[in-house]
């Protein structure tokens, strides 16, 4: 796992690439390198920051140059041993044992045809000295990021957007459309970028730059097609598929640990990992007692301890009691774009603790909820179909009663009331609109009331984009349509994005065994009525997990990998909220409307509505915007 960067036919490319790799130093503290070569009437420069995971020797260093090919690569190939054996049988001689060299030789032999054969997470740039062509590639599911910017016939790319901003002297302009999308979702979808000129290479795609200035794009893997094909497949042996993926994800020359929340997904992976690596370490989190009580959060620690004891896992417990006022600017810098999920803080603090203990690689249960319908929104959208059959007068009565209930008092919050209010906000809407409303922050009217009225057309563009992506499928299964929507939007746009940025800020690699091409294919071979059974989400995954986990863990209530936001907002962050509402840059610029924010704060303080998540995102958006418009590319000098 590393940081990659480079330029192609870009003015002063050598200096720019050095600047790019300097900004990415946290992604690869174990080594740095740069490569240059003529390309057309200019040159190519490839930069690399190394986090040594496989082949710790110099034979794994990058950029890797061998027989006319040059590679800068970020990621891991979990089927590298099989590919290496096939290539060796064909006569390829390897210098070392890295998966980087396997990728380089696979490219030499098969070109872009090698891409569908790769199983892992990756983003890379491959330069061919013979043709002068540079090809950029991103993995099938968007686990690893790759940002790029084109001007004229030149191109610059990097693992992080902040590097592009720094390398261009802070001259990139913020895209208001991306900020509107970020308010709606609390992240920037993968199809958009926070700066106007920049873009994200889409998952499962490649881009080729030719020395004559031509640029070609291609797609080698599309989850939409995979989902459509998988529904015609036989039901998979899911337990075998997940175990095989977990085993492959343990491939490493350095210690591997796991996230262990005590929930199904992380417990299942930890149990499987312990089967193959006895005594493996795991990391779990807890919260200050007063915060957990105020938030009415479940006690997940006891479940994590139970799993650790049963499977001989070395459990490390971390209390999440951060100085959020100090940590917020640092996190918004490292998250690259405005992402309003406080789970990023949890990830950063866990990875920081693991790194201090000498752990570089961790396994996460990310992706299981999206692929196997494990979120409350999936069940809620199914329940909404039944609710719509309830007589209208009765529905009006229920809505009136719930509307009057408080979501919190001065001493504690009421999660069930929050869930009820959330459910009623979308329960009577059409499918796509209801699904969007079940996990986004605002409806159209609320969003229009919050921002500059001149951005109304942009709001409609963002909403239309969601509808287009959600409806772009051939599935006749409501549950799998939701899962596909999540796998295309929610997973790469939010969960994989914050996991990558927050873990790499701590110079730690996080692997996601559920977000694997074979697991994805198996997931969409399972019909929706096997994913949600009664009121049980992830039913088919739970069936598979019972082969190794006790039923108490498998069928426990769903936990939350989140943070006690209401407690933080009412205590630690209350002064900052007042500052941002009264005199923030976004309010002064006219992007956000002070009157709407003031009403939001008042309703949240009164306990009638729960706007803690909305206000947290406003804080992250404000801090990101300040950094993005300050023309500074340096990280805040803060400690965790």
C-alpha positions as CSV (number, residue, x, y, z in Angstrom):
1,X,0.0,0.0,0.0
2,X,1.5,3.3,-1.0
3,X,1.0,6.7,-2.5
4,X,1.4,7.2,-6.2
5,X,1.7,10.3,-8.4
6,X,3.0,11.5,-11.7
7,X,2.9,13.8,-14.7
8,X,2.7,13.3,-18.4
9,X,3.8,16.0,-20.8
10,X,3.3,18.5,-18.0
11,X,5.3,21.7,-17.6
12,X,8.1,21.3,-15.0
13,X,7.0,17.7,-14.5
14,X,10.0,16.7,-12.4
15,X,9.5,19.4,-9.8
16,X,5.7,18.9,-9.8
17,X,6.0,15.2,-9.2
18,X,8.4,15.7,-6.3
19,X,5.9,18.1,-4.8
20,X,3.1,15.5,-5.3
21,X,5.0,12.7,-3.6
22,X,6.0,15.0,-0.7
23,X,2.4,15.7,0.1
24,X,1.7,11.9,0.0
25,X,4.5,11.1,2.4
26,X,2.1,9.8,5.1
27,X,0.9,7.1,2.7
28,X,4.4,5.7,2.4
29,X,6.9,6.4,5.1
30,X,9.2,3.4,4.2
31,X,10.6,4.8,1.0
32,X,10.4,7.2,-1.9
33,X,11.3,7.1,-5.6
34,X,10.9,8.9,-8.9
35,X,11.3,8.0,-12.5
36,X,11.5,10.1,-15.6
37,X,11.6,9.4,-19.4
38,X,10.9,11.4,-22.6
39,X,7.3,11.1,-23.9
40,X,6.5,12.8,-27.2
41,X,7.6,16.5,-27.1
42,X,7.6,16.3,-23.3
43,X,8.3,13.7,-20.6
44,X,6.7,11.4,-18.1
45,X,7.5,11.5,-14.4
46,X,6.3,8.8,-12.0
47,X,6.5,9.3,-8.2
48,X,6.1,6.8,-5.4
49,X,5.9,6.7,-1.6
50,X,6.2,3.2,-0.2
51,X,4.5,1.4,2.7
52,X,6.4,-1.9,2.6
53,X,4.0,-4.9,3.0
54,X,5.1,-7.6,0.6
55,X,8.8,-8.1,-0.4
56,X,10.4,-5.6,2.1
57,X,13.7,-5.6,0.2
58,X,14.8,-3.2,-2.5
59,X,13.5,-5.5,-5.2
60,X,10.0,-4.3,-4.2
61,X,10.9,-0.6,-4.4
62,X,9.1,1.7,-6.9
63,X,8.7,3.2,-9.4
64,X,9.6,-0.3,-10.7
65,X,11.5,-0.2,-14.0
66,X,12.1,-3.4,-16.0
67,X,12.8,-4.1,-19.6
68,X,11.1,-1.0,-21.0
69,X,8.1,-0.8,-18.6
70,X,7.9,1.5,-15.6
71,X,5.3,1.1,-12.9
72,X,4.0,3.2,-9.9
73,X,1.5,1.1,-8.1
74,X,-0.7,1.4,-4.9
75,X,-2.4,-1.7,-3.7
76,X,-2.3,-5.4,-3.2
77,X,-2.9,-8.3,-5.5
78,X,-4.3,-11.3,-3.6
79,X,-4.0,-13.7,-6.5
80,X,-0.4,-12.7,-7.1
81,X,0.9,-16.2,-6.2
82,X,-1.2,-17.8,-8.9
83,X,-0.4,-15.2,-11.5
84,X,3.3,-15.5,-10.7
85,X,3.2,-19.2,-11.2
86,X,1.5,-18.9,-14.5
87,X,4.0,-16.3,-15.7
88,X,7.0,-18.2,-14.5
89,X,5.7,-21.3,-16.3
90,X,5.7,-19.1,-19.5
91,X,9.4,-18.3,-19.0
92,X,9.2,-15.0,-17.0
93,X,12.1,-14.6,-14.6
94,X,11.4,-12.6,-11.4
95,X,13.9,-10.5,-9.5
96,X,12.0,-10.4,-6.2
97,X,8.8,-11.6,-4.6
98,X,6.6,-8.4,-4.8
99,X,3.1,-8.3,-6.3
100,X,4.3,-5.1,-8.1
101,X,6.6,-7.2,-10.3
102,X,3.8,-9.7,-10.9
103,X,1.6,-6.8,-12.1
104,X,4.3,-5.4,-14.3
105,X,5.0,-8.8,-16.0
106,X,1.2,-9.5,-16.3
107,X,0.9,-6.2,-18.2
108,X,3.8,-7.0,-20.4
109,X,2.3,-10.3,-21.4
110,X,-1.4,-9.4,-21.6
111,X,-1.7,-5.6,-21.6
112,X,-5.2,-4.4,-20.6
113,X,-6.5,-8.0,-20.9
114,X,-4.7,-8.7,-17.6
115,X,-7.0,-6.3,-15.7
116,X,-10.1,-8.6,-15.4
117,X,-7.8,-11.3,-14.0
118,X,-6.5,-9.1,-11.2
119,X,-8.0,-9.8,-7.7
120,X,-7.3,-7.1,-5.2
121,X,-7.3,-3.4,-4.6
122,X,-5.2,-1.1,-6.7
123,X,-4.5,2.0,-8.6
124,X,-1.5,2.3,-10.8
125,X,0.3,4.1,-13.7
126,X,2.2,2.0,-16.3
127,X,4.5,3.7,-18.8
128,X,5.8,1.9,-21.9
129,X,9.1,3.4,-23.0
130,X,8.8,1.8,-26.4
131,X,5.4,3.5,-27.3
132,X,5.6,6.5,-25.0
133,X,2.2,5.7,-23.6
134,X,1.0,6.1,-20.0
135,X,-2.0,4.1,-18.8
136,X,-3.7,4.8,-15.5
137,X,-5.9,2.1,-13.9
138,X,-8.2,1.8,-10.9
139,X,-9.5,-1.4,-9.3
140,X,-12.9,-3.0,-10.1
141,X,-14.8,-1.7,-7.0
142,X,-13.1,1.7,-6.3
143,X,-11.3,0.6,-3.2
144,X,-8.2,2.6,-4.0
145,X,-8.4,6.2,-5.2
146,X,-6.9,7.8,-8.3
147,X,-7.4,11.6,-9.0
148,X,-6.3,13.2,-12.2
149,X,-6.3,16.6,-13.9
150,X,-5.8,17.4,-17.6
151,X,-4.7,20.6,-19.1
152,X,-4.2,20.8,-22.9
153,X,-2.3,17.7,-23.8
154,X,-0.8,17.3,-20.3
155,X,-1.9,15.3,-17.3
156,X,-1.1,15.1,-13.6
157,X,-2.3,12.3,-11.3
158,X,-2.1,11.3,-7.6
159,X,-3.6,9.1,-4.9
160,X,-5.0,12.1,-3.1
161,X,-6.7,15.3,-4.3
162,X,-4.8,17.5,-1.9
163,X,-1.6,16.6,-3.8
164,X,-3.1,17.9,-7.0
165,X,-4.1,21.1,-5.3
166,X,-0.7,21.6,-3.8
167,X,1.1,20.8,-7.0
168,X,-0.9,23.4,-8.9
169,X,-0.2,26.1,-6.4
170,X,-3.6,26.0,-4.8
171,X,-5.1,27.4,-8.0
172,X,-7.9,24.9,-8.3
173,X,-11.4,26.2,-7.9
174,X,-14.0,24.6,-5.7
175,X,-16.9,23.1,-7.6
176,X,-20.2,24.3,-6.1
177,X,-22.0,21.3,-7.5
178,X,-19.7,18.9,-5.6
179,X,-20.5,20.9,-2.4
180,X,-24.2,20.6,-3.0
181,X,-23.8,16.9,-3.5
182,X,-21.8,16.7,-0.4
183,X,-24.6,18.4,1.6
184,X,-27.1,15.9,0.3
185,X,-25.1,12.8,0.8
186,X,-22.6,14.0,3.5
187,X,-19.8,12.9,1.0
188,X,-18.9,13.7,-2.6
189,X,-20.1,10.9,-4.9
190,X,-17.4,9.2,-7.0
191,X,-18.8,10.7,-10.2
192,X,-17.9,14.2,-8.9
193,X,-14.8,16.0,-7.6
194,X,-14.6,18.8,-5.1
195,X,-12.4,20.9,-7.5
196,X,-13.6,21.8,-11.0
197,X,-10.7,20.7,-13.1
198,X,-10.0,17.4,-11.3
199,X,-11.7,14.1,-11.7
200,X,-11.7,10.6,-10.2
201,X,-10.8,7.7,-12.5
202,X,-14.0,5.5,-12.3
203,X,-13.8,2.1,-10.7
204,X,-13.1,-0.8,-13.2
205,X,-11.6,1.6,-15.8
206,X,-8.4,2.7,-17.5
207,X,-7.2,5.8,-19.2
208,X,-4.4,5.8,-21.9
209,X,-2.4,8.9,-22.8
210,X,-0.5,8.8,-26.1
211,X,2.5,11.0,-27.0
212,X,0.6,12.6,-29.9
213,X,-1.9,14.0,-27.4
214,X,-4.7,11.5,-27.9
215,X,-6.5,10.1,-24.8
216,X,-8.5,6.9,-24.7
217,X,-10.7,5.5,-22.0
218,X,-11.9,2.0,-21.4
219,X,-13.9,-0.1,-18.9
220,X,-12.7,-3.6,-18.1
221,X,-15.3,-4.5,-15.3
222,X,-18.7,-3.1,-14.5
223,X,-20.6,-4.1,-11.4
224,X,-23.9,-3.5,-13.2
225,X,-23.2,-6.2,-15.7
226,X,-21.8,-8.5,-13.0
227,X,-25.0,-8.2,-10.9
228,X,-27.1,-8.9,-14.0
229,X,-25.1,-12.0,-14.9
230,X,-24.9,-13.3,-11.3
231,X,-28.7,-13.5,-10.9
232,X,-28.6,-16.4,-13.4
233,X,-26.0,-18.3,-11.3
234,X,-26.6,-21.1,-8.8
235,X,-26.7,-20.1,-5.2
236,X,-23.1,-20.0,-4.0
237,X,-21.5,-21.7,-1.0
238,X,-21.1,-18.3,0.7
239,X,-19.2,-19.5,3.7
240,X,-16.5,-21.0,1.4
241,X,-16.4,-17.8,-0.7
242,X,-15.9,-15.5,2.3
243,X,-13.4,-17.8,4.0
244,X,-11.3,-18.0,0.8
245,X,-11.4,-14.2,0.4
246,X,-10.3,-13.7,4.0
247,X,-7.5,-16.2,3.6
248,X,-6.2,-14.4,0.5
249,X,-6.4,-11.0,2.3
250,X,-4.0,-12.3,5.0
251,X,-1.2,-12.4,2.4
252,X,1.6,-10.2,3.9
253,X,5.2,-10.1,5.0
254,X,4.3,-7.9,8.0
255,X,1.8,-8.5,10.9
256,X,-1.9,-8.3,10.1
257,X,-4.6,-7.4,12.6
258,X,-8.4,-6.9,12.4
259,X,-11.0,-4.4,13.3
260,X,-13.3,-6.1,15.8
261,X,-16.5,-4.2,16.8
262,X,-18.3,-7.3,18.1
263,X,-20.8,-7.1,15.2
264,X,-21.4,-9.8,12.7
265,X,-19.1,-8.6,9.9
266,X,-16.0,-8.0,11.8
267,X,-16.5,-11.0,14.1
268,X,-16.9,-13.3,11.2
269,X,-13.7,-12.0,9.5
270,X,-11.8,-12.1,12.8
271,X,-12.9,-15.7,13.5
272,X,-11.9,-16.8,10.0
273,X,-8.6,-14.9,10.2
274,X,-7.8,-16.5,13.5
275,X,-8.4,-19.9,11.9
276,X,-5.6,-19.2,9.5
277,X,-3.4,-17.1,11.8
278,X,-3.8,-18.2,15.4
279,X,-3.2,-15.5,17.9
280,X,-4.0,-12.7,15.5
281,X,-4.4,-9.2,17.1
282,X,-7.7,-7.2,16.9
283,X,-8.6,-3.7,17.8
284,X,-11.9,-2.5,19.1
285,X,-13.4,0.8,20.4
286,X,-15.4,2.1,23.3
287,X,-16.7,5.5,24.2
288,X,-16.7,7.6,27.3
289,X,-19.5,6.3,29.6
290,X,-21.3,9.6,29.7
291,X,-21.3,9.9,25.9
292,X,-22.5,6.3,25.4
293,X,-25.3,6.8,27.9
294,X,-26.4,10.1,26.4
295,X,-26.5,8.6,22.9
296,X,-28.2,5.3,24.2
297,X,-25.4,3.4,22.4
298,X,-25.3,-0.4,22.8
299,X,-22.4,-2.0,24.7
300,X,-20.4,-3.6,21.8
301,X,-17.3,-4.2,23.9
302,X,-18.7,-7.3,25.6
303,X,-19.4,-8.9,22.3
304,X,-15.9,-8.1,21.0
305,X,-14.4,-9.6,24.2
306,X,-16.5,-12.7,23.8
307,X,-15.2,-13.3,20.2
308,X,-11.6,-12.6,21.2
309,X,-11.7,-15.1,24.0
310,X,-13.4,-17.8,22.0
311,X,-10.9,-17.6,19.1
312,X,-7.7,-16.8,21.0
313,X,-7.5,-13.3,19.6
314,X,-5.2,-10.7,21.2
315,X,-7.7,-7.9,21.7
316,X,-6.7,-4.2,22.1
317,X,-9.4,-1.8,23.4
318,X,-9.3,1.9,22.6
319,X,-11.5,4.5,24.2
320,X,-12.8,7.1,21.7
321,X,-12.6,10.3,23.7
322,X,-10.8,12.5,21.2
323,X,-10.3,16.2,21.5
324,X,-12.6,16.7,18.5
325,X,-11.9,20.5,18.3
326,X,-8.2,19.7,17.6
327,X,-8.9,16.6,15.5
328,X,-11.5,18.0,13.2
329,X,-9.1,20.2,11.1
330,X,-6.7,17.4,10.7
331,X,-9.3,14.9,9.7
332,X,-10.9,17.2,7.1
333,X,-7.4,17.8,5.6
334,X,-6.7,14.1,5.3
335,X,-10.2,13.1,4.0
336,X,-9.4,15.1,0.9
337,X,-13.1,16.1,0.2
338,X,-15.9,17.1,2.6
339,X,-16.9,13.8,4.2
340,X,-19.2,14.1,7.2
341,X,-19.0,10.6,8.7
342,X,-17.5,10.6,12.2
343,X,-16.6,7.0,11.7
344,X,-13.5,8.4,10.0
345,X,-12.2,9.5,13.4
346,X,-12.7,6.0,14.8
347,X,-10.7,4.5,11.8
348,X,-7.9,7.0,12.2
349,X,-7.6,6.5,16.0
350,X,-7.7,2.6,15.7
351,X,-5.1,2.6,12.9
352,X,-2.9,5.0,14.8
353,X,-3.0,2.7,17.9
354,X,-2.3,-0.3,15.7
355,X,0.6,1.4,14.0
356,X,2.2,2.4,17.3
357,X,2.0,-1.3,18.2
358,X,3.9,-2.2,15.0
359,X,0.9,-3.3,12.9
360,X,0.8,-2.0,9.3
361,X,-2.1,-4.1,7.9
362,X,-5.7,-4.5,9.2
363,X,-8.8,-6.3,7.9
364,X,-12.2,-4.5,8.0
365,X,-15.7,-5.8,7.6
366,X,-16.6,-2.9,5.3
367,X,-18.9,-3.8,2.4
368,X,-21.0,-6.6,3.9
369,X,-23.9,-4.3,4.8
370,X,-24.0,-2.9,1.2
371,X,-23.8,-6.2,-0.6
372,X,-26.0,-8.3,1.7
373,X,-28.6,-5.7,2.8
374,X,-27.5,-5.2,6.3
375,X,-28.4,-1.6,6.9
376,X,-31.6,-0.5,8.6
377,X,-32.5,1.5,5.5
378,X,-32.8,-1.8,3.5
379,X,-35.3,-3.3,5.9
380,X,-37.0,0.1,6.3
381,X,-37.6,0.5,2.6
382,X,-39.2,-3.0,2.5
383,X,-41.4,-2.1,5.4
384,X,-42.4,1.1,3.7
385,X,-44.1,-0.9,1.0
386,X,-46.3,-2.5,3.6
387,X,-46.8,0.8,5.4
388,X,-48.2,2.3,2.2
389,X,-51.0,-0.3,2.4
390,X,-52.1,1.0,5.8
391,X,-55.3,3.2,5.4
392,X,-54.3,6.9,4.9
393,X,-56.2,8.2,8.0
394,X,-54.3,5.9,10.3
395,X,-51.0,6.9,8.7
396,X,-51.8,10.5,9.3
397,X,-52.5,9.8,12.9
398,X,-49.2,7.9,13.4
399,X,-47.3,10.7,11.7
400,X,-48.9,13.4,14.0
401,X,-48.0,11.4,17.1
402,X,-44.4,10.7,16.1
403,X,-43.9,14.3,15.0
404,X,-44.7,15.6,18.5
405,X,-42.2,13.2,20.2
406,X,-38.8,14.6,21.3
407,X,-35.6,12.9,20.0
408,X,-33.7,13.9,23.1
409,X,-33.9,15.6,26.5
410,X,-31.1,17.4,28.2
411,X,-29.9,14.1,29.7
412,X,-30.3,11.5,27.0
413,X,-31.3,10.8,23.4
414,X,-34.1,8.5,22.2
415,X,-32.9,6.4,19.3
416,X,-36.2,4.7,18.6
417,X,-37.9,8.1,18.2
418,X,-35.1,9.2,15.8
419,X,-35.6,6.0,13.7
420,X,-39.4,6.5,13.6
421,X,-39.1,10.1,12.4
422,X,-36.6,9.1,9.8
423,X,-38.8,6.2,8.6
424,X,-41.8,8.5,8.2
425,X,-39.8,11.0,6.2
426,X,-39.6,8.6,3.2
427,X,-42.2,5.8,3.9
428,X,-44.8,7.1,1.4
429,X,-42.4,8.0,-1.4
430,X,-41.7,6.2,-4.7
431,X,-38.9,3.6,-4.7
432,X,-35.9,5.5,-5.9
433,X,-36.9,8.7,-4.0
434,X,-37.6,6.7,-0.9
435,X,-34.2,4.9,-1.1
436,X,-32.4,8.2,-1.6
437,X,-34.2,9.8,1.2
438,X,-33.6,6.9,3.6
439,X,-29.9,7.6,3.7
440,X,-29.3,11.2,2.6
441,X,-29.4,14.3,4.7
442,X,-32.2,16.4,3.1
443,X,-35.2,16.3,0.8
444,X,-35.2,18.7,-2.1
445,X,-37.1,21.5,-0.3
446,X,-34.9,21.3,2.8
447,X,-31.7,21.5,0.7
448,X,-33.0,24.4,-1.4
449,X,-33.8,26.3,1.9
450,X,-30.3,25.8,3.2
451,X,-28.2,27.0,0.2
452,X,-27.9,29.9,-2.2
453,X,-31.1,30.0,-4.3
454,X,-29.1,30.4,-7.5
455,X,-28.0,26.8,-7.0
456,X,-31.5,25.3,-7.5
457,X,-30.6,23.9,-10.9
458,X,-27.5,22.3,-9.4
459,X,-29.7,20.6,-6.8
460,X,-31.9,19.1,-9.5
461,X,-28.8,17.9,-11.4
462,X,-27.6,16.1,-8.3
463,X,-31.0,14.5,-7.6
464,X,-31.3,13.4,-11.3
465,X,-27.8,11.9,-11.1
466,X,-28.9,9.7,-8.2
467,X,-32.0,8.6,-10.0
468,X,-30.0,7.8,-13.2
469,X,-27.5,5.6,-11.3
470,X,-30.1,3.8,-9.2
471,X,-32.3,3.0,-12.2
472,X,-29.5,1.9,-14.4
473,X,-29.9,-1.8,-14.0
474,X,-31.8,-4.9,-15.3
475,X,-32.6,-6.3,-11.9
476,X,-36.2,-7.3,-11.0
477,X,-35.3,-7.7,-7.3
478,X,-36.0,-4.7,-5.1
479,X,-33.4,-5.7,-2.4
480,X,-30.7,-6.3,-4.9
481,X,-31.5,-3.0,-6.7
482,X,-30.8,-1.3,-3.3
483,X,-27.6,-3.3,-2.9
484,X,-26.4,-2.4,-6.4
485,X,-27.1,1.3,-5.7
486,X,-25.1,1.1,-2.6
487,X,-22.2,-0.7,-4.3
488,X,-22.1,2.0,-7.0
489,X,-22.6,5.1,-4.8
490,X,-22.5,4.6,-1.0
491,X,-19.6,2.2,-0.9
492,X,-17.0,3.9,-3.1
493,X,-18.2,7.5,-2.4
494,X,-18.2,7.2,1.4
495,X,-17.1,4.1,3.2
496,X,-14.2,3.1,1.0
497,X,-13.1,6.7,0.6
498,X,-12.9,7.5,4.3
499,X,-11.4,4.2,5.1
500,X,-8.6,4.8,2.7
501,X,-7.9,8.4,3.7
502,X,-8.2,7.9,7.5
503,X,-6.1,4.7,7.6
504,X,-3.4,6.1,5.3
505,X,-3.2,9.2,7.4
506,X,-1.9,6.8,10.1
507,X,0.3,5.1,7.5
508,X,-1.7,1.9,7.8
509,X,-3.2,-0.4,5.2
510,X,-6.8,-1.5,5.6
511,X,-8.0,-4.5,3.5
512,X,-11.7,-5.2,2.9
513,X,-12.3,-9.0,2.2
514,X,-16.0,-8.5,1.6
515,X,-15.3,-6.0,-1.2
516,X,-13.8,-8.6,-3.4
517,X,-14.8,-9.5,-7.0
518,X,-15.7,-13.1,-6.1
519,X,-17.7,-12.1,-3.0
520,X,-19.5,-9.5,-5.0
521,X,-20.4,-12.0,-7.7
522,X,-21.7,-14.4,-5.0
523,X,-23.6,-11.6,-3.3
524,X,-25.7,-10.8,-6.4
525,X,-26.3,-14.5,-7.0
526,X,-28.4,-14.4,-3.8
527,X,-32.0,-13.3,-4.3
528,X,-33.3,-10.5,-2.1
529,X,-35.6,-12.7,-0.1
530,X,-32.6,-14.6,1.1
531,X,-30.9,-11.4,2.2
532,X,-33.8,-10.0,4.2
533,X,-35.9,-12.7,5.9
534,X,-38.6,-11.4,8.1
535,X,-36.9,-8.5,10.0
536,X,-33.4,-10.0,9.6
537,X,-31.0,-8.3,7.3
538,X,-27.9,-10.1,6.0
539,X,-29.8,-13.3,6.6
540,X,-27.8,-15.4,4.1
541,X,-24.5,-14.1,5.6
542,X,-25.7,-14.9,9.1
543,X,-26.5,-18.4,7.9
544,X,-22.9,-18.7,6.6
545,X,-21.4,-17.3,9.8
546,X,-23.1,-19.8,12.1
547,X,-20.6,-22.4,10.9
548,X,-18.0,-20.7,13.0
549,X,-19.6,-18.0,15.3
550,X,-22.0,-18.5,18.2
551,X,-25.6,-17.5,17.5
552,X,-25.4,-14.8,20.2
553,X,-22.9,-12.9,18.0
554,X,-24.6,-13.7,14.7
555,X,-28.1,-12.6,15.7
556,X,-27.3,-9.8,18.1
557,X,-28.8,-6.4,17.4
558,X,-26.9,-4.4,14.9
559,X,-24.2,-2.1,16.3
560,X,-22.9,1.2,15.0
561,X,-19.4,2.0,13.8
562,X,-20.1,5.7,14.5
563,X,-19.6,8.3,17.2
564,X,-21.7,9.9,20.0
565,X,-22.5,13.0,17.9
566,X,-25.3,14.4,20.0
567,X,-23.0,14.3,23.0
568,X,-20.2,16.0,21.1
569,X,-22.5,18.6,19.6
570,X,-24.1,19.5,23.0
571,X,-20.7,19.7,24.8
572,X,-17.4,19.7,23.0
573,X,-18.5,21.3,19.7
574,X,-21.3,23.7,20.7
575,X,-19.0,26.9,20.6
576,X,-17.7,25.9,17.2
577,X,-21.2,25.3,15.8
578,X,-22.2,28.9,16.9
579,X,-19.1,30.3,15.3
580,X,-19.7,28.5,12.0
581,X,-23.4,29.5,11.9
582,X,-22.8,33.2,12.8
583,X,-19.5,33.9,11.0
584,X,-18.4,30.9,8.9
585,X,-16.8,31.2,5.5
586,X,-19.7,29.3,3.9
587,X,-22.3,31.7,5.4
588,X,-20.3,34.8,4.5
589,X,-19.8,33.5,0.9
590,X,-23.6,33.1,0.6
591,X,-23.3,29.3,-0.1
592,X,-25.1,28.5,3.2
593,X,-28.0,30.5,4.6
594,X,-27.6,31.7,8.2
595,X,-31.3,31.7,8.9
596,X,-31.7,28.0,7.9
597,X,-28.7,27.0,10.0
598,X,-30.0,28.9,13.0
599,X,-33.3,27.2,12.8
600,X,-31.6,23.8,12.5
601,X,-29.5,24.5,15.7
602,X,-32.5,25.7,17.6
603,X,-34.6,22.6,16.7
604,X,-31.7,20.3,17.5
605,X,-31.1,22.0,20.9
606,X,-34.8,21.8,21.8
607,X,-34.7,18.0,21.2
608,X,-37.5,18.1,18.6
609,X,-35.3,17.1,15.6
610,X,-32.0,15.3,15.5
611,X,-29.7,17.5,13.4
612,X,-26.5,16.3,15.0
613,X,-25.3,14.6,11.8
614,X,-26.3,17.5,9.6
615,X,-24.4,20.0,11.9
616,X,-21.3,17.7,12.1
617,X,-21.2,17.7,8.3
618,X,-21.6,21.5,8.2
619,X,-18.5,21.7,10.5
620,X,-16.5,19.3,8.3
621,X,-17.6,21.2,5.1
622,X,-16.6,24.5,6.7
623,X,-13.2,23.3,7.7
624,X,-12.6,21.7,4.3
625,X,-13.7,24.9,2.5
626,X,-11.4,27.0,4.6
627,X,-8.5,24.8,3.7
628,X,-9.4,24.5,0.1
629,X,-9.6,28.3,-0.3
630,X,-6.5,29.2,1.8
631,X,-4.1,28.2,-1.0
632,X,-2.2,26.1,1.5
633,X,-1.3,22.5,0.7
634,X,0.2,21.7,4.1
635,X,-1.5,19.6,6.8
636,X,-2.5,21.2,10.1
637,X,0.3,20.9,12.6
638,X,-1.9,19.0,15.1
639,X,-1.6,15.8,17.1
640,X,-4.2,13.2,17.3
